[in-house]
Amino acid sequence: MVKTTTRCVPSSPTDLPVSILLVDDEPRNLLALETVLADPSYRLVRAESGKEALLALMQNEFAVLVLDVRMPDMTGFELAHMVKEREKTAQIPIIFLTAYYGEDQHILEGYTSGAVDYLHKPVNPAVLRSKVAVFADLHRKSLALEITNAALVAEITERRSAESRLSELNTSLDRRVKERTQALHASEVLLQDASRRKDEFLATLAHELRNPLAPVRNAVQVLRLKGSMAPEAQWASEIIDRQVHAMSRLIDDLMDAARVNQGKIDVRLERVELAQVLRDAVEACRPFMDACAHQLSMEMHVQPVWINADPIRLAQAFTNLLHNAAKYMDHKGRIEVSVRHQYKEVLVSIKDYGIGIAARRLRTIFDMFSQVESTLERSRGGLGIGLALTQRLVELHRGSVKASSPGLGRGSEFVVRLPLADSQEMEQATESHSAPSLDTVSQPANRELRILIADDNEDSAATLAFLLEMMGHVVHQVYDGEAAIREVALLDPHLVLLDIGMPKLNGYEACRRIRDLPSGKGRTIVAVTGWGQPGDRQVSKQAGFDKHLVKPLALSELEEVIAGLIASKPQAD
């Protein structure tokens, strides 16, 4: 009968008491072995026969087998052979115990049957404990190694599983990234196409709106040149002119908004006097301020203030701010413009006493299409483009613009910061800057020019022709590009005003063919068109135009072209 002796409770698998099988047919011998091997780290199992031993070996795993050689039913050698033949128990070390001495054949048979050691009875307790301890420790290490190997195998399996999952995730992620990239690319293509179509639409819209405005402005200028209008007619013509100017400004803002979004606004910096830029801005906004009966005060420095700027673009920024101040203030308001130094910067303040700006609006006041007034309350017009454009133009001059307001109904102030030109540049500019003497400016003689107008908009052509005739010139009109070429050969005009979008032959091609005529090289040809984008101006320059004017024409622009021609025209012509 198998008996077990357990002495302790382990805390981990490797701390479990190792099992030791003691086999002897004499109970007193087994008791003696248990006494010798008593140890908390051992679990001693006793068997009194070979059969009991085999049963115990089938049920448990042992670190070492201590086996008596002489047993009645099955000798120790026979049991050892059976243990070694069984795969599960073949590695168990066997220590034989025998009472026989000096029999080499007997010892040889013990080792042949699988013994790892051979002890003679009576057994030396210290030797037995030492040998069993070695095999017990080896068993513990083997067990620990198995546990470690199992953990390693589990970890390797887990890692391989994780790698497999990661590979699947990477493959899925790569696929999703590829799909997302393709979707984003497709979206970008669609957005670019939509943006291109929008820009084309804005350009076409500007062209189509400018064309009908041209004859309206021409007609107003004709009425003014004729003079002696009744007060009512004078009042009506002023209203028409102001609204045409406002419409032209809205169209220009639309086109500038498209250029801002595309990043196509460039500035050409040069040393300029700030006061002149401000005067240009005031002059541009003066008609609107006068119509509103506003009072303007300007506080300027006595000494010139020099900055590096594009005078046209910077004047446009200040014009937008002045126009904004005038628009959002009731009639007979007051606008204050002041200039002051602050370290290496100049600060330009434009202050009004109008409707003011709510605190929540100040954060978005420079956003594109932002409106000071809500949609239902708006009464002053505008597209919400001017301030966004102003901010971009000021930033292109390495400056900044900031809005502030005490609140609704208490006015607002816009402060533009711009870097000063360095002191050396200021001195050089001051020395070289002087207003041209009126005596040195050639005054053109009032002489007659032959002018050809080609425009498929008959109202535009007719009103412009009538205006030029009132100025004392001989004017001919045609309505397509082919007729313009024929008329140039017949009329030999000093000035050719060509529309771009004409039937039969567009203005670009008409200009090229006129230049190819024997007298075409030195002839003055001006594009008068509703197409006003930088790309349109570049194309007209490449086609051979001397100048590009955008409809509706300002009389001053036309007079400047004519004055230049008269000044250069031979007296005998």
C-alpha positions in Angstrom: 0.0 0.0 0.0 1.4 3.4 -1.0 1.8 5.9 1.8 2.6 9.6 1.5 4.3 11.9 3.9 3.9 15.7 3.3 5.6 18.3 5.5 4.9 21.8 4.0 2.6 23.9 1.8 4.5 25.6 -1.1 4.0 29.2 -2.2 4.9 28.6 -5.9 5.3 25.7 -8.3 9.0 25.5 -7.8 8.5 25.6 -4.0 6.4 22.4 -4.0 8.0 19.5 -2.0 9.7 17.2 -4.4 8.3 13.7 -4.4 10.7 10.8 -3.5 9.6 7.2 -3.9 10.9 4.8 -1.3 10.5 1.0 -2.2 11.3 -1.8 0.2 9.4 -4.9 1.3 10.4 -4.4 4.9 8.3 -1.7 6.7 11.1 -1.1 9.2 13.5 -0.3 6.4 11.0 2.2 4.9 10.5 3.8 8.3 14.3 4.1 8.7 14.5 5.7 5.2 11.7 8.2 6.1 13.6 9.1 9.3 16.8 9.7 7.4 15.2 11.7 4.7 12.8 13.7 6.8 12.8 17.2 5.4 10.0 19.8 4.8 11.1 20.1 1.2 10.4 16.4 0.5 7.2 14.5 -0.1 8.1 10.9 0.8 6.0 8.2 -0.8 6.6 4.6 0.3 5.8 1.3 -1.5 6.3 -2.2 -0.1 6.4 -4.0 -3.4 7.1 -3.5 -7.1 3.5 -3.4 -8.0 2.8 -0.6 -5.5 5.8 1.2 -6.8 4.5 1.0 -10.4 1.1 2.3 -9.3 2.7 5.2 -7.5 4.9 6.0 -10.6 1.7 6.1 -12.8 0.0 8.6 -10.4 2.9 10.9 -9.5 6.1 12.5 -10.7 9.2 11.7 -8.6 12.5 13.4 -8.3 14.3 10.2 -7.3 13.5 6.5 -6.7 15.2 4.8 -3.7 14.9 1.1 -4.4 15.7 -2.1 -2.5 17.2 -4.8 -4.8 15.9 -7.9 -3.0 12.0 -8.0 -3.0 9.9 -11.2 -3.2 7.4 -10.5 -6.0 9.6 -8.3 -8.2 13.2 -7.6 -7.8 14.6 -4.1 -7.8 16.3 -4.8 -11.1 13.1 -5.9 -12.7 11.3 -2.8 -11.5 14.1 -0.6 -12.7 13.9 -2.2 -16.2 10.2 -1.5 -16.3 10.7 2.1 -15.1 13.3 2.8 -17.8 11.2 1.3 -20.5 8.3 3.7 -19.8 8.8 7.1 -21.5 7.2 9.1 -18.7 9.5 7.6 -16.0 12.6 6.8 -18.0 14.5 9.9 -16.7 13.9 9.2 -13.0 17.2 8.6 -11.2 17.4 5.3 -9.3 19.4 4.7 -6.2 19.8 1.0 -5.4 20.0 -0.3 -1.8 21.5 -3.8 -1.2 22.9 -5.8 1.7 25.3 -7.7 -0.6 29.0 -6.7 -0.8 31.7 -7.3 -3.3 29.6 -8.9 -6.0 30.7 -7.2 -9.2 28.2 -9.0 -11.3 25.5 -7.8 -8.9 26.6 -4.2 -9.1 27.0 -4.4 -12.9 23.5 -5.7 -13.2 22.2 -2.7 -11.1 23.9 -0.1 -13.3 22.8 -1.9 -16.4 19.2 -1.7 -15.3 19.4 2.1 -15.0 20.8 2.8 -11.6 22.6 6.1 -11.1 24.0 5.1 -7.7 24.5 2.0 -5.5 24.4 2.1 -1.7 25.1 -0.8 0.7 23.0 -1.5 3.8 23.1 -0.4 6.4 23.0 3.0 4.6 25.1 5.9 5.8 22.4 8.5 6.5 24.6 11.5 5.6 25.6 9.9 2.3 22.0 9.1 1.4 20.7 12.5 2.4 23.5 14.1 0.3 22.8 12.0 -2.8 19.0 12.5 -2.6 19.5 16.2 -2.1 21.5 16.4 -5.3 18.8 14.7 -7.3 16.0 16.7 -5.5 17.8 19.9 -6.4 18.3 18.8 -10.0 14.6 18.0 -10.2 13.7 21.4 -8.9 16.0 23.0 -11.4 14.5 20.9 -14.2 11.0 21.8 -13.0 12.0 25.5 -12.9 13.5 25.2 -16.4 10.4 23.5 -17.7 8.3 26.3 -16.2 10.7 28.9 -17.7 10.6 27.1 -21.1 6.8 26.9 -20.9 6.6 30.6 -20.1 9.1 31.4 -22.9 7.1 29.2 -25.3 3.9 31.0 -24.2 5.6 34.4 -24.6 7.0 33.4 -28.0 3.5 32.2 -29.0 2.0 35.4 -27.7 4.6 37.5 -29.4 4.0 35.7 -32.7 0.3 36.1 -32.2 0.8 39.8 -31.4 3.1 40.1 -34.4 0.5 38.4 -36.5 -2.2 40.8 -35.2 0.2 43.7 -35.6 1.0 42.6 -39.2 -2.8 42.4 -39.9 -3.3 45.8 -38.3 -0.4 47.3 -40.3 -1.8 45.7 -43.4 -5.2 47.1 -42.5 -3.7 50.4 -41.5 -1.7 50.6 -44.8 -4.9 49.8 -46.7 -6.9 52.4 -44.8 -4.2 55.0 -45.1 -4.0 54.3 -48.8 -7.7 54.5 -49.1 -7.8 57.6 -47.0 -5.0 59.2 -49.0 -6.8 58.4 -52.2 -10.0 59.9 -50.8 -8.1 63.0 -49.6 -6.4 63.3 -53.0 -9.8 62.9 -54.7 -11.3 65.5 -52.3 -8.3 67.8 -52.9 -8.8 67.5 -56.6 -12.5 68.3 -56.2 -11.7 71.2 -53.9 -9.1 72.5 -56.4 -11.5 72.1 -59.2 -14.2 73.8 -57.2 -11.8 76.6 -56.3 -10.7 77.0 -59.9 -14.3 77.1 -61.0 -15.1 79.6 -58.3 -12.2 81.8 -59.4 -13.3 81.5 -63.0 -16.9 82.3 -62.0 -15.7 85.4 -60.0 -13.6 86.6 -62.9 -16.5 86.0 -65.4 -18.9 87.7 -62.9 -16.6 90.7 -62.6 -16.3 90.9 -66.3 -20.0 90.7 -66.9 -20.7 93.3 -64.2 -18.1 95.7 -65.4 -19.4 95.7 -68.9 -22.8 97.2 -68.2 -21.2 99.6 -65.7 -18.9 101.1 -68.4 -21.6 102.8 -70.4 -23.3 104.0 -67.2 -20.1 105.7 -66.0 -19.4 107.0 -69.5 -22.9 108.5 -69.7 -22.5 110.2 -66.3 -19.1 111.7 -67.4 -20.7 112.9 -70.7 -23.5 114.7 -68.7 -20.9 116.4 -66.5 -18.8 117.5 -69.4 -21.9 119.1 -71.0 -22.6 121.1 -67.9 -25.6 123.4 -67.3 -27.7 120.5 -65.9 -30.7 121.2 -63.8 -30.2 120.6 -60.1 -32.3 117.5 -60.2 -30.2 116.1 -63.1 -27.0 117.0 -61.3 -28.2 115.3 -58.1 -29.2 112.2 -60.1 -25.9 112.0 -62.0 -24.0 112.2 -58.7 -26.0 109.4 -57.2 -25.4 107.2 -60.3 -21.7 108.0 -60.2 -21.4 107.1 -56.5 -23.3 103.8 -57.0 -21.2 102.9 -60.0 -18.1 103.6 -57.9 -19.5 101.5 -55.1 -20.3 98.6 -57.5 -16.8 98.8 -59.0 -15.3 98.6 -55.5 -17.4 95.5 -54.6 -16.2 93.9 -57.8 -12.6 94.7 -57.0 -13.1 93.3 -53.5 -14.4 90.1 -54.9 -11.4 89.7 -57.1 -9.0 90.6 -54.3 -10.7 88.0 -52.1 -10.0 85.3 -54.7 -6.3 86.4 -54.9 -6.0 86.4 -51.1 -7.3 82.9 -50.9 -4.8 81.8 -53.6 -1.9 83.6 -52.0 -1.4 85.6 -55.2 -1.2 89.1 -53.8 2.3 90.4 -54.0 3.8 93.7 -52.9 6.7 95.6 -54.5 8.5 97.4 -51.6 10.2 100.7 -52.0 11.1 103.7 -49.8 8.0 105.8 -49.5 6.8 108.6 -47.3 3.9 107.5 -45.1 2.1 110.9 -45.4 1.9 110.6 -49.2 0.4 107.1 -48.8 -2.2 108.4 -46.4 -3.0 111.3 -48.6 -3.6 108.9 -51.5 -5.9 106.8 -49.3 -7.8 109.9 -48.2 -8.2 111.1 -51.8 -9.5 107.7 -52.9 -12.1 107.8 -50.1 -12.9 111.5 -50.2 -16.0 111.3 -52.4 -17.6 108.8 -50.1 -16.7 110.8 -47.0 -18.0 114.0 -48.5 -21.2 112.3 -49.5 -21.7 111.3 -45.9 -20.7 114.8 -44.7 -18.0 113.4 -42.4 -15.3 115.6 -40.9 -11.8 114.3 -41.2 -8.9 115.4 -39.0 -5.3 114.3 -39.6 -2.5 114.6 -37.0 0.8 114.1 -38.9 4.5 114.5 -38.0 6.3 117.6 -39.2 9.3 115.5 -40.3 8.7 112.9 -43.1 8.2 109.3 -41.9 9.8 106.8 -44.3 8.8 103.2 -44.6 9.4 100.3 -47.0 6.1 99.8 -48.7 4.2 99.2 -51.9 2.5 102.6 -52.1 -0.5 101.3 -54.1 -1.2 98.3 -52.0 -0.6 100.1 -48.6 -2.9 103.0 -49.8 -5.5 100.3 -50.6 -5.3 99.0 -47.0 -5.7 102.5 -45.5 -8.5 103.3 -48.0 -10.4 100.2 -46.8 -10.1 101.3 -43.2 -11.2 104.9 -44.0 -14.1 103.6 -46.0 -15.1 101.2 -43.3 -15.0 104.1 -40.7 -17.1 106.3 -42.9 -19.6 103.5 -43.8 -20.4 102.5 -40.2 -21.0 106.0 -38.9 -24.1 108.2 -39.3 -24.0 111.4 -41.4 -21.9 114.3 -40.2 -19.6 112.0 -38.2 -15.9 112.5 -37.3 -12.9 110.5 -38.4 -9.5 111.0 -36.7 -6.3 109.9 -38.3 -3.1 110.1 -36.2 0.5 109.0 -36.7 3.0 108.4 -33.8 6.4 106.7 -33.3 7.0 103.7 -31.0 10.6 102.5 -31.0 11.3 101.2 -34.5 7.7 101.3 -35.6 5.1 103.8 -36.7 1.5 103.5 -35.6 -1.3 104.8 -37.7 -4.6 105.2 -35.9 -7.9 105.5 -37.7 -10.7 106.3 -35.2 -14.4 106.8 -35.7 -17.4 107.5 -33.5 -19.8 105.2 -35.3 -21.8 102.1 -34.4 -18.8 100.4 -32.6 -18.0 96.7 -32.4 -19.4 94.2 -29.9 -16.7 92.4 -27.9 -17.6 89.0 -29.3 -17.1 90.4 -32.9 -13.6 91.7 -32.3 -12.2 88.1 -32.4 -13.5 87.5 -36.0 -13.5 91.1 -37.4 -10.7 90.3 -39.8 -12.1 87.0 -41.0 -13.1 86.8 -44.6 -16.8 87.7 -45.1 -17.2 88.7 -41.4 -19.9 91.3 -40.9 -20.1 93.9 -38.1 -23.9 93.9 -38.3 -25.9 90.7 -38.2 -27.6 89.5 -41.4 -31.1 90.8 -40.4 -29.8 94.1 -39.1 -27.4 94.9 -42.0 -28.2 98.2 -43.6 -24.8 99.5 -44.8 -23.9 96.9 -47.4 -20.5 95.4 -48.0 -19.3 91.8 -48.5 -17.1 91.5 -45.4 -13.9 91.4 -47.5 -12.2 94.7 -46.9 -10.9 94.1 -43.4 -9.6 90.6 -44.3 -7.8 92.1 -47.3 -6.4 95.0 -45.2 -5.0 92.6 -42.7 -3.3 90.5 -45.4 -1.8 93.6 -47.1 -0.5 95.0 -43.8 1.1 91.6 -43.0 2.8 91.6 -46.4 4.4 94.9 -45.2 5.7 93.1 -42.1 3.1 94.9 -40.0 0.0 94.2 -38.1 -3.5 95.7 -37.6 -5.6 95.6 -34.5 -9.2 96.6 -33.8 -10.7 97.9 -30.6 -14.0 99.3 -29.5 -15.5 100.5 -26.1 -18.7 98.8 -27.2 -21.7 99.2 -29.4 -22.6 102.8 -30.3 -19.3 104.1 -29.0 -17.1 104.0 -32.1 -14.0 102.0 -33.0 -10.3 102.3 -33.6 -8.0 100.5 -36.0 -4.3 100.7 -35.3 -1.8 99.8 -38.0 1.8 99.0 -37.0 4.5 99.2 -39.6 8.3 99.0 -39.3 10.2 102.1 -40.1 12.9 102.3 -42.7 16.3 102.3 -40.9 17.9 105.7 -40.2 20.4 105.5 -43.0 17.6 104.8 -45.5 15.6 107.6 -44.0 18.4 110.1 -44.4 19.1 109.0 -48.0 15.5 109.1 -48.9 15.0 112.5 -47.2 18.0 114.0 -49.2 16.8 112.5 -52.5 13.1 113.3 -52.0 11.8 116.5 -53.5 8.6 117.3 -55.2 9.0 117.9 -58.9 8.8 121.5 -60.0 5.7 122.5 -61.9 8.0 124.3 -64.4 9.7 121.0 -65.3 6.5 119.1 -66.1 5.6 119.3 -69.7 2.1 120.6 -70.2 0.5 118.8 -73.2 -1.0 121.0 -75.8 -4.8 120.6 -76.4 -4.5 118.8 -79.7 -6.9 116.5 -81.6 -6.3 112.7 -81.8 -7.8 110.1 -84.1 -9.1 107.3 -81.9 -10.6 103.9 -82.8 -12.9 102.1 -80.4 -13.6 98.4 -80.8 -16.2 97.0 -78.5 -19.1 94.6 -79.1 -21.1 96.3 -76.4 -22.6 99.1 -78.5 -23.7 101.2 -75.5 -20.3 101.1 -74.1 -18.7 102.0 -77.4 -21.2 104.8 -78.1 -21.0 106.5 -74.7 -17.1 106.3 -74.7 -17.0 107.7 -78.3 -19.4 110.5 -77.3 -17.2 111.3 -74.3 -14.0 111.4 -76.4 -15.7 113.6 -79.0 -16.7 116.1 -76.4 -13.0 116.2 -75.4 -12.2 117.3 -79.0 -11.1 114.1 -80.7 -12.1 112.3 -83.9 -13.6 108.9 -82.9 -14.5 105.8 -85.0 -16.4 102.8 -83.7 -16.4 99.1 -84.7 -17.9 96.1 -83.0 -15.6 93.1 -83.6 -11.9 92.3 -83.9 -11.7 91.9 -87.7 -13.4 95.3 -88.3 -10.8 96.8 -85.9 -7.9 95.6 -88.0 -9.5 96.9 -91.3 -10.3 100.3 -89.7 -6.7 100.7 -88.4 -5.4 100.4 -92.0 -7.9 103.0 -93.2 -8.0 105.5 -90.3 -4.4 105.3 -89.1 -5.5 106.2 -85.5 -3.2 107.6 -82.9 -5.0 105.5 -80.2 -6.7 102.2 -80.4 -9.1 101.2 -77.6 -9.8 97.4 -77.9 -12.2 95.3 -75.9 -11.0 91.8 -75.2 -14.1 89.6 -75.5 -15.2 90.4 -79.1 -16.8 88.2 -81.8 -14.9 87.0 -84.9 -11.6 87.9 -83.4 -10.8 88.6 -79.7 -8.9 91.6 -78.6 -5.6 89.8 -77.9 -5.4 88.4 -81.5 -6.6 91.7 -82.9 -3.8 93.5 -81.1 -1.2 91.0 -82.4 -2.4 91.5 -86.0 -2.4 95.3 -85.7 1.2 95.1 -84.5 2.0 93.1 -87.6 0.8 95.9 -89.8 3.5 98.1 -91.4 2.7 101.0 -89.0 1.7 98.8 -86.1 4.9 98.8 -84.0 4.7 102.3 -82.8 0.9 102.6 -82.5 -0.6 103.1 -79.0 -3.0 100.2 -78.3 -4.9 100.1 -75.0 -7.0 97.2 -73.7 -10.4 98.4 -72.3 -12.0 95.4 -70.7 -13.9 93.9 -67.9 -11.2 91.3 -67.3 -9.0 92.7 -64.6 -7.0 89.9 -62.9 -3.2 89.9 -62.9 -3.2 87.0 -65.3 -5.4 89.0 -67.7 -3.0 91.9 -67.5 0.0 89.7 -68.2 -1.7 88.1 -71.3 -2.6 91.6 -72.6 1.0 92.7 -72.2 2.3 89.6 -74.0 -0.3 90.3 -76.8 1.3 93.7 -77.4 -1.0 96.1 -75.5 0.6 99.3 -74.2 -1.8 99.6 -71.3 -4.6 97.6 -69.6 -7.6 99.6 -68.3 -10.5 98.0 -66.5 -14.1 98.9 -67.0 -15.8 101.0 -65.9 -13.1 103.5 -66.9 -12.2 106.4 -64.7 -12.0 109.6 -66.7 -8.7 110.4 -65.1 -7.2 107.2 -66.4 -8.3 108.0 -70.0 -7.1 111.6 -69.7 -3.7 110.3 -68.6 -3.3 108.1 -71.7 -4.4 110.9 -74.0 -2.2 113.5 -72.3 0.8 111.2 -72.8 0.0 110.8 -76.5 -0.6 114.5 -77.1 2.7 115.3 -75.3 4.6 112.9 -77.6 2.7 113.6 -80.8 4.7 115.7 -83.4 3.3 119.3 -83.8 2.8 118.9 -87.5 0.8 115.7 -87.2 
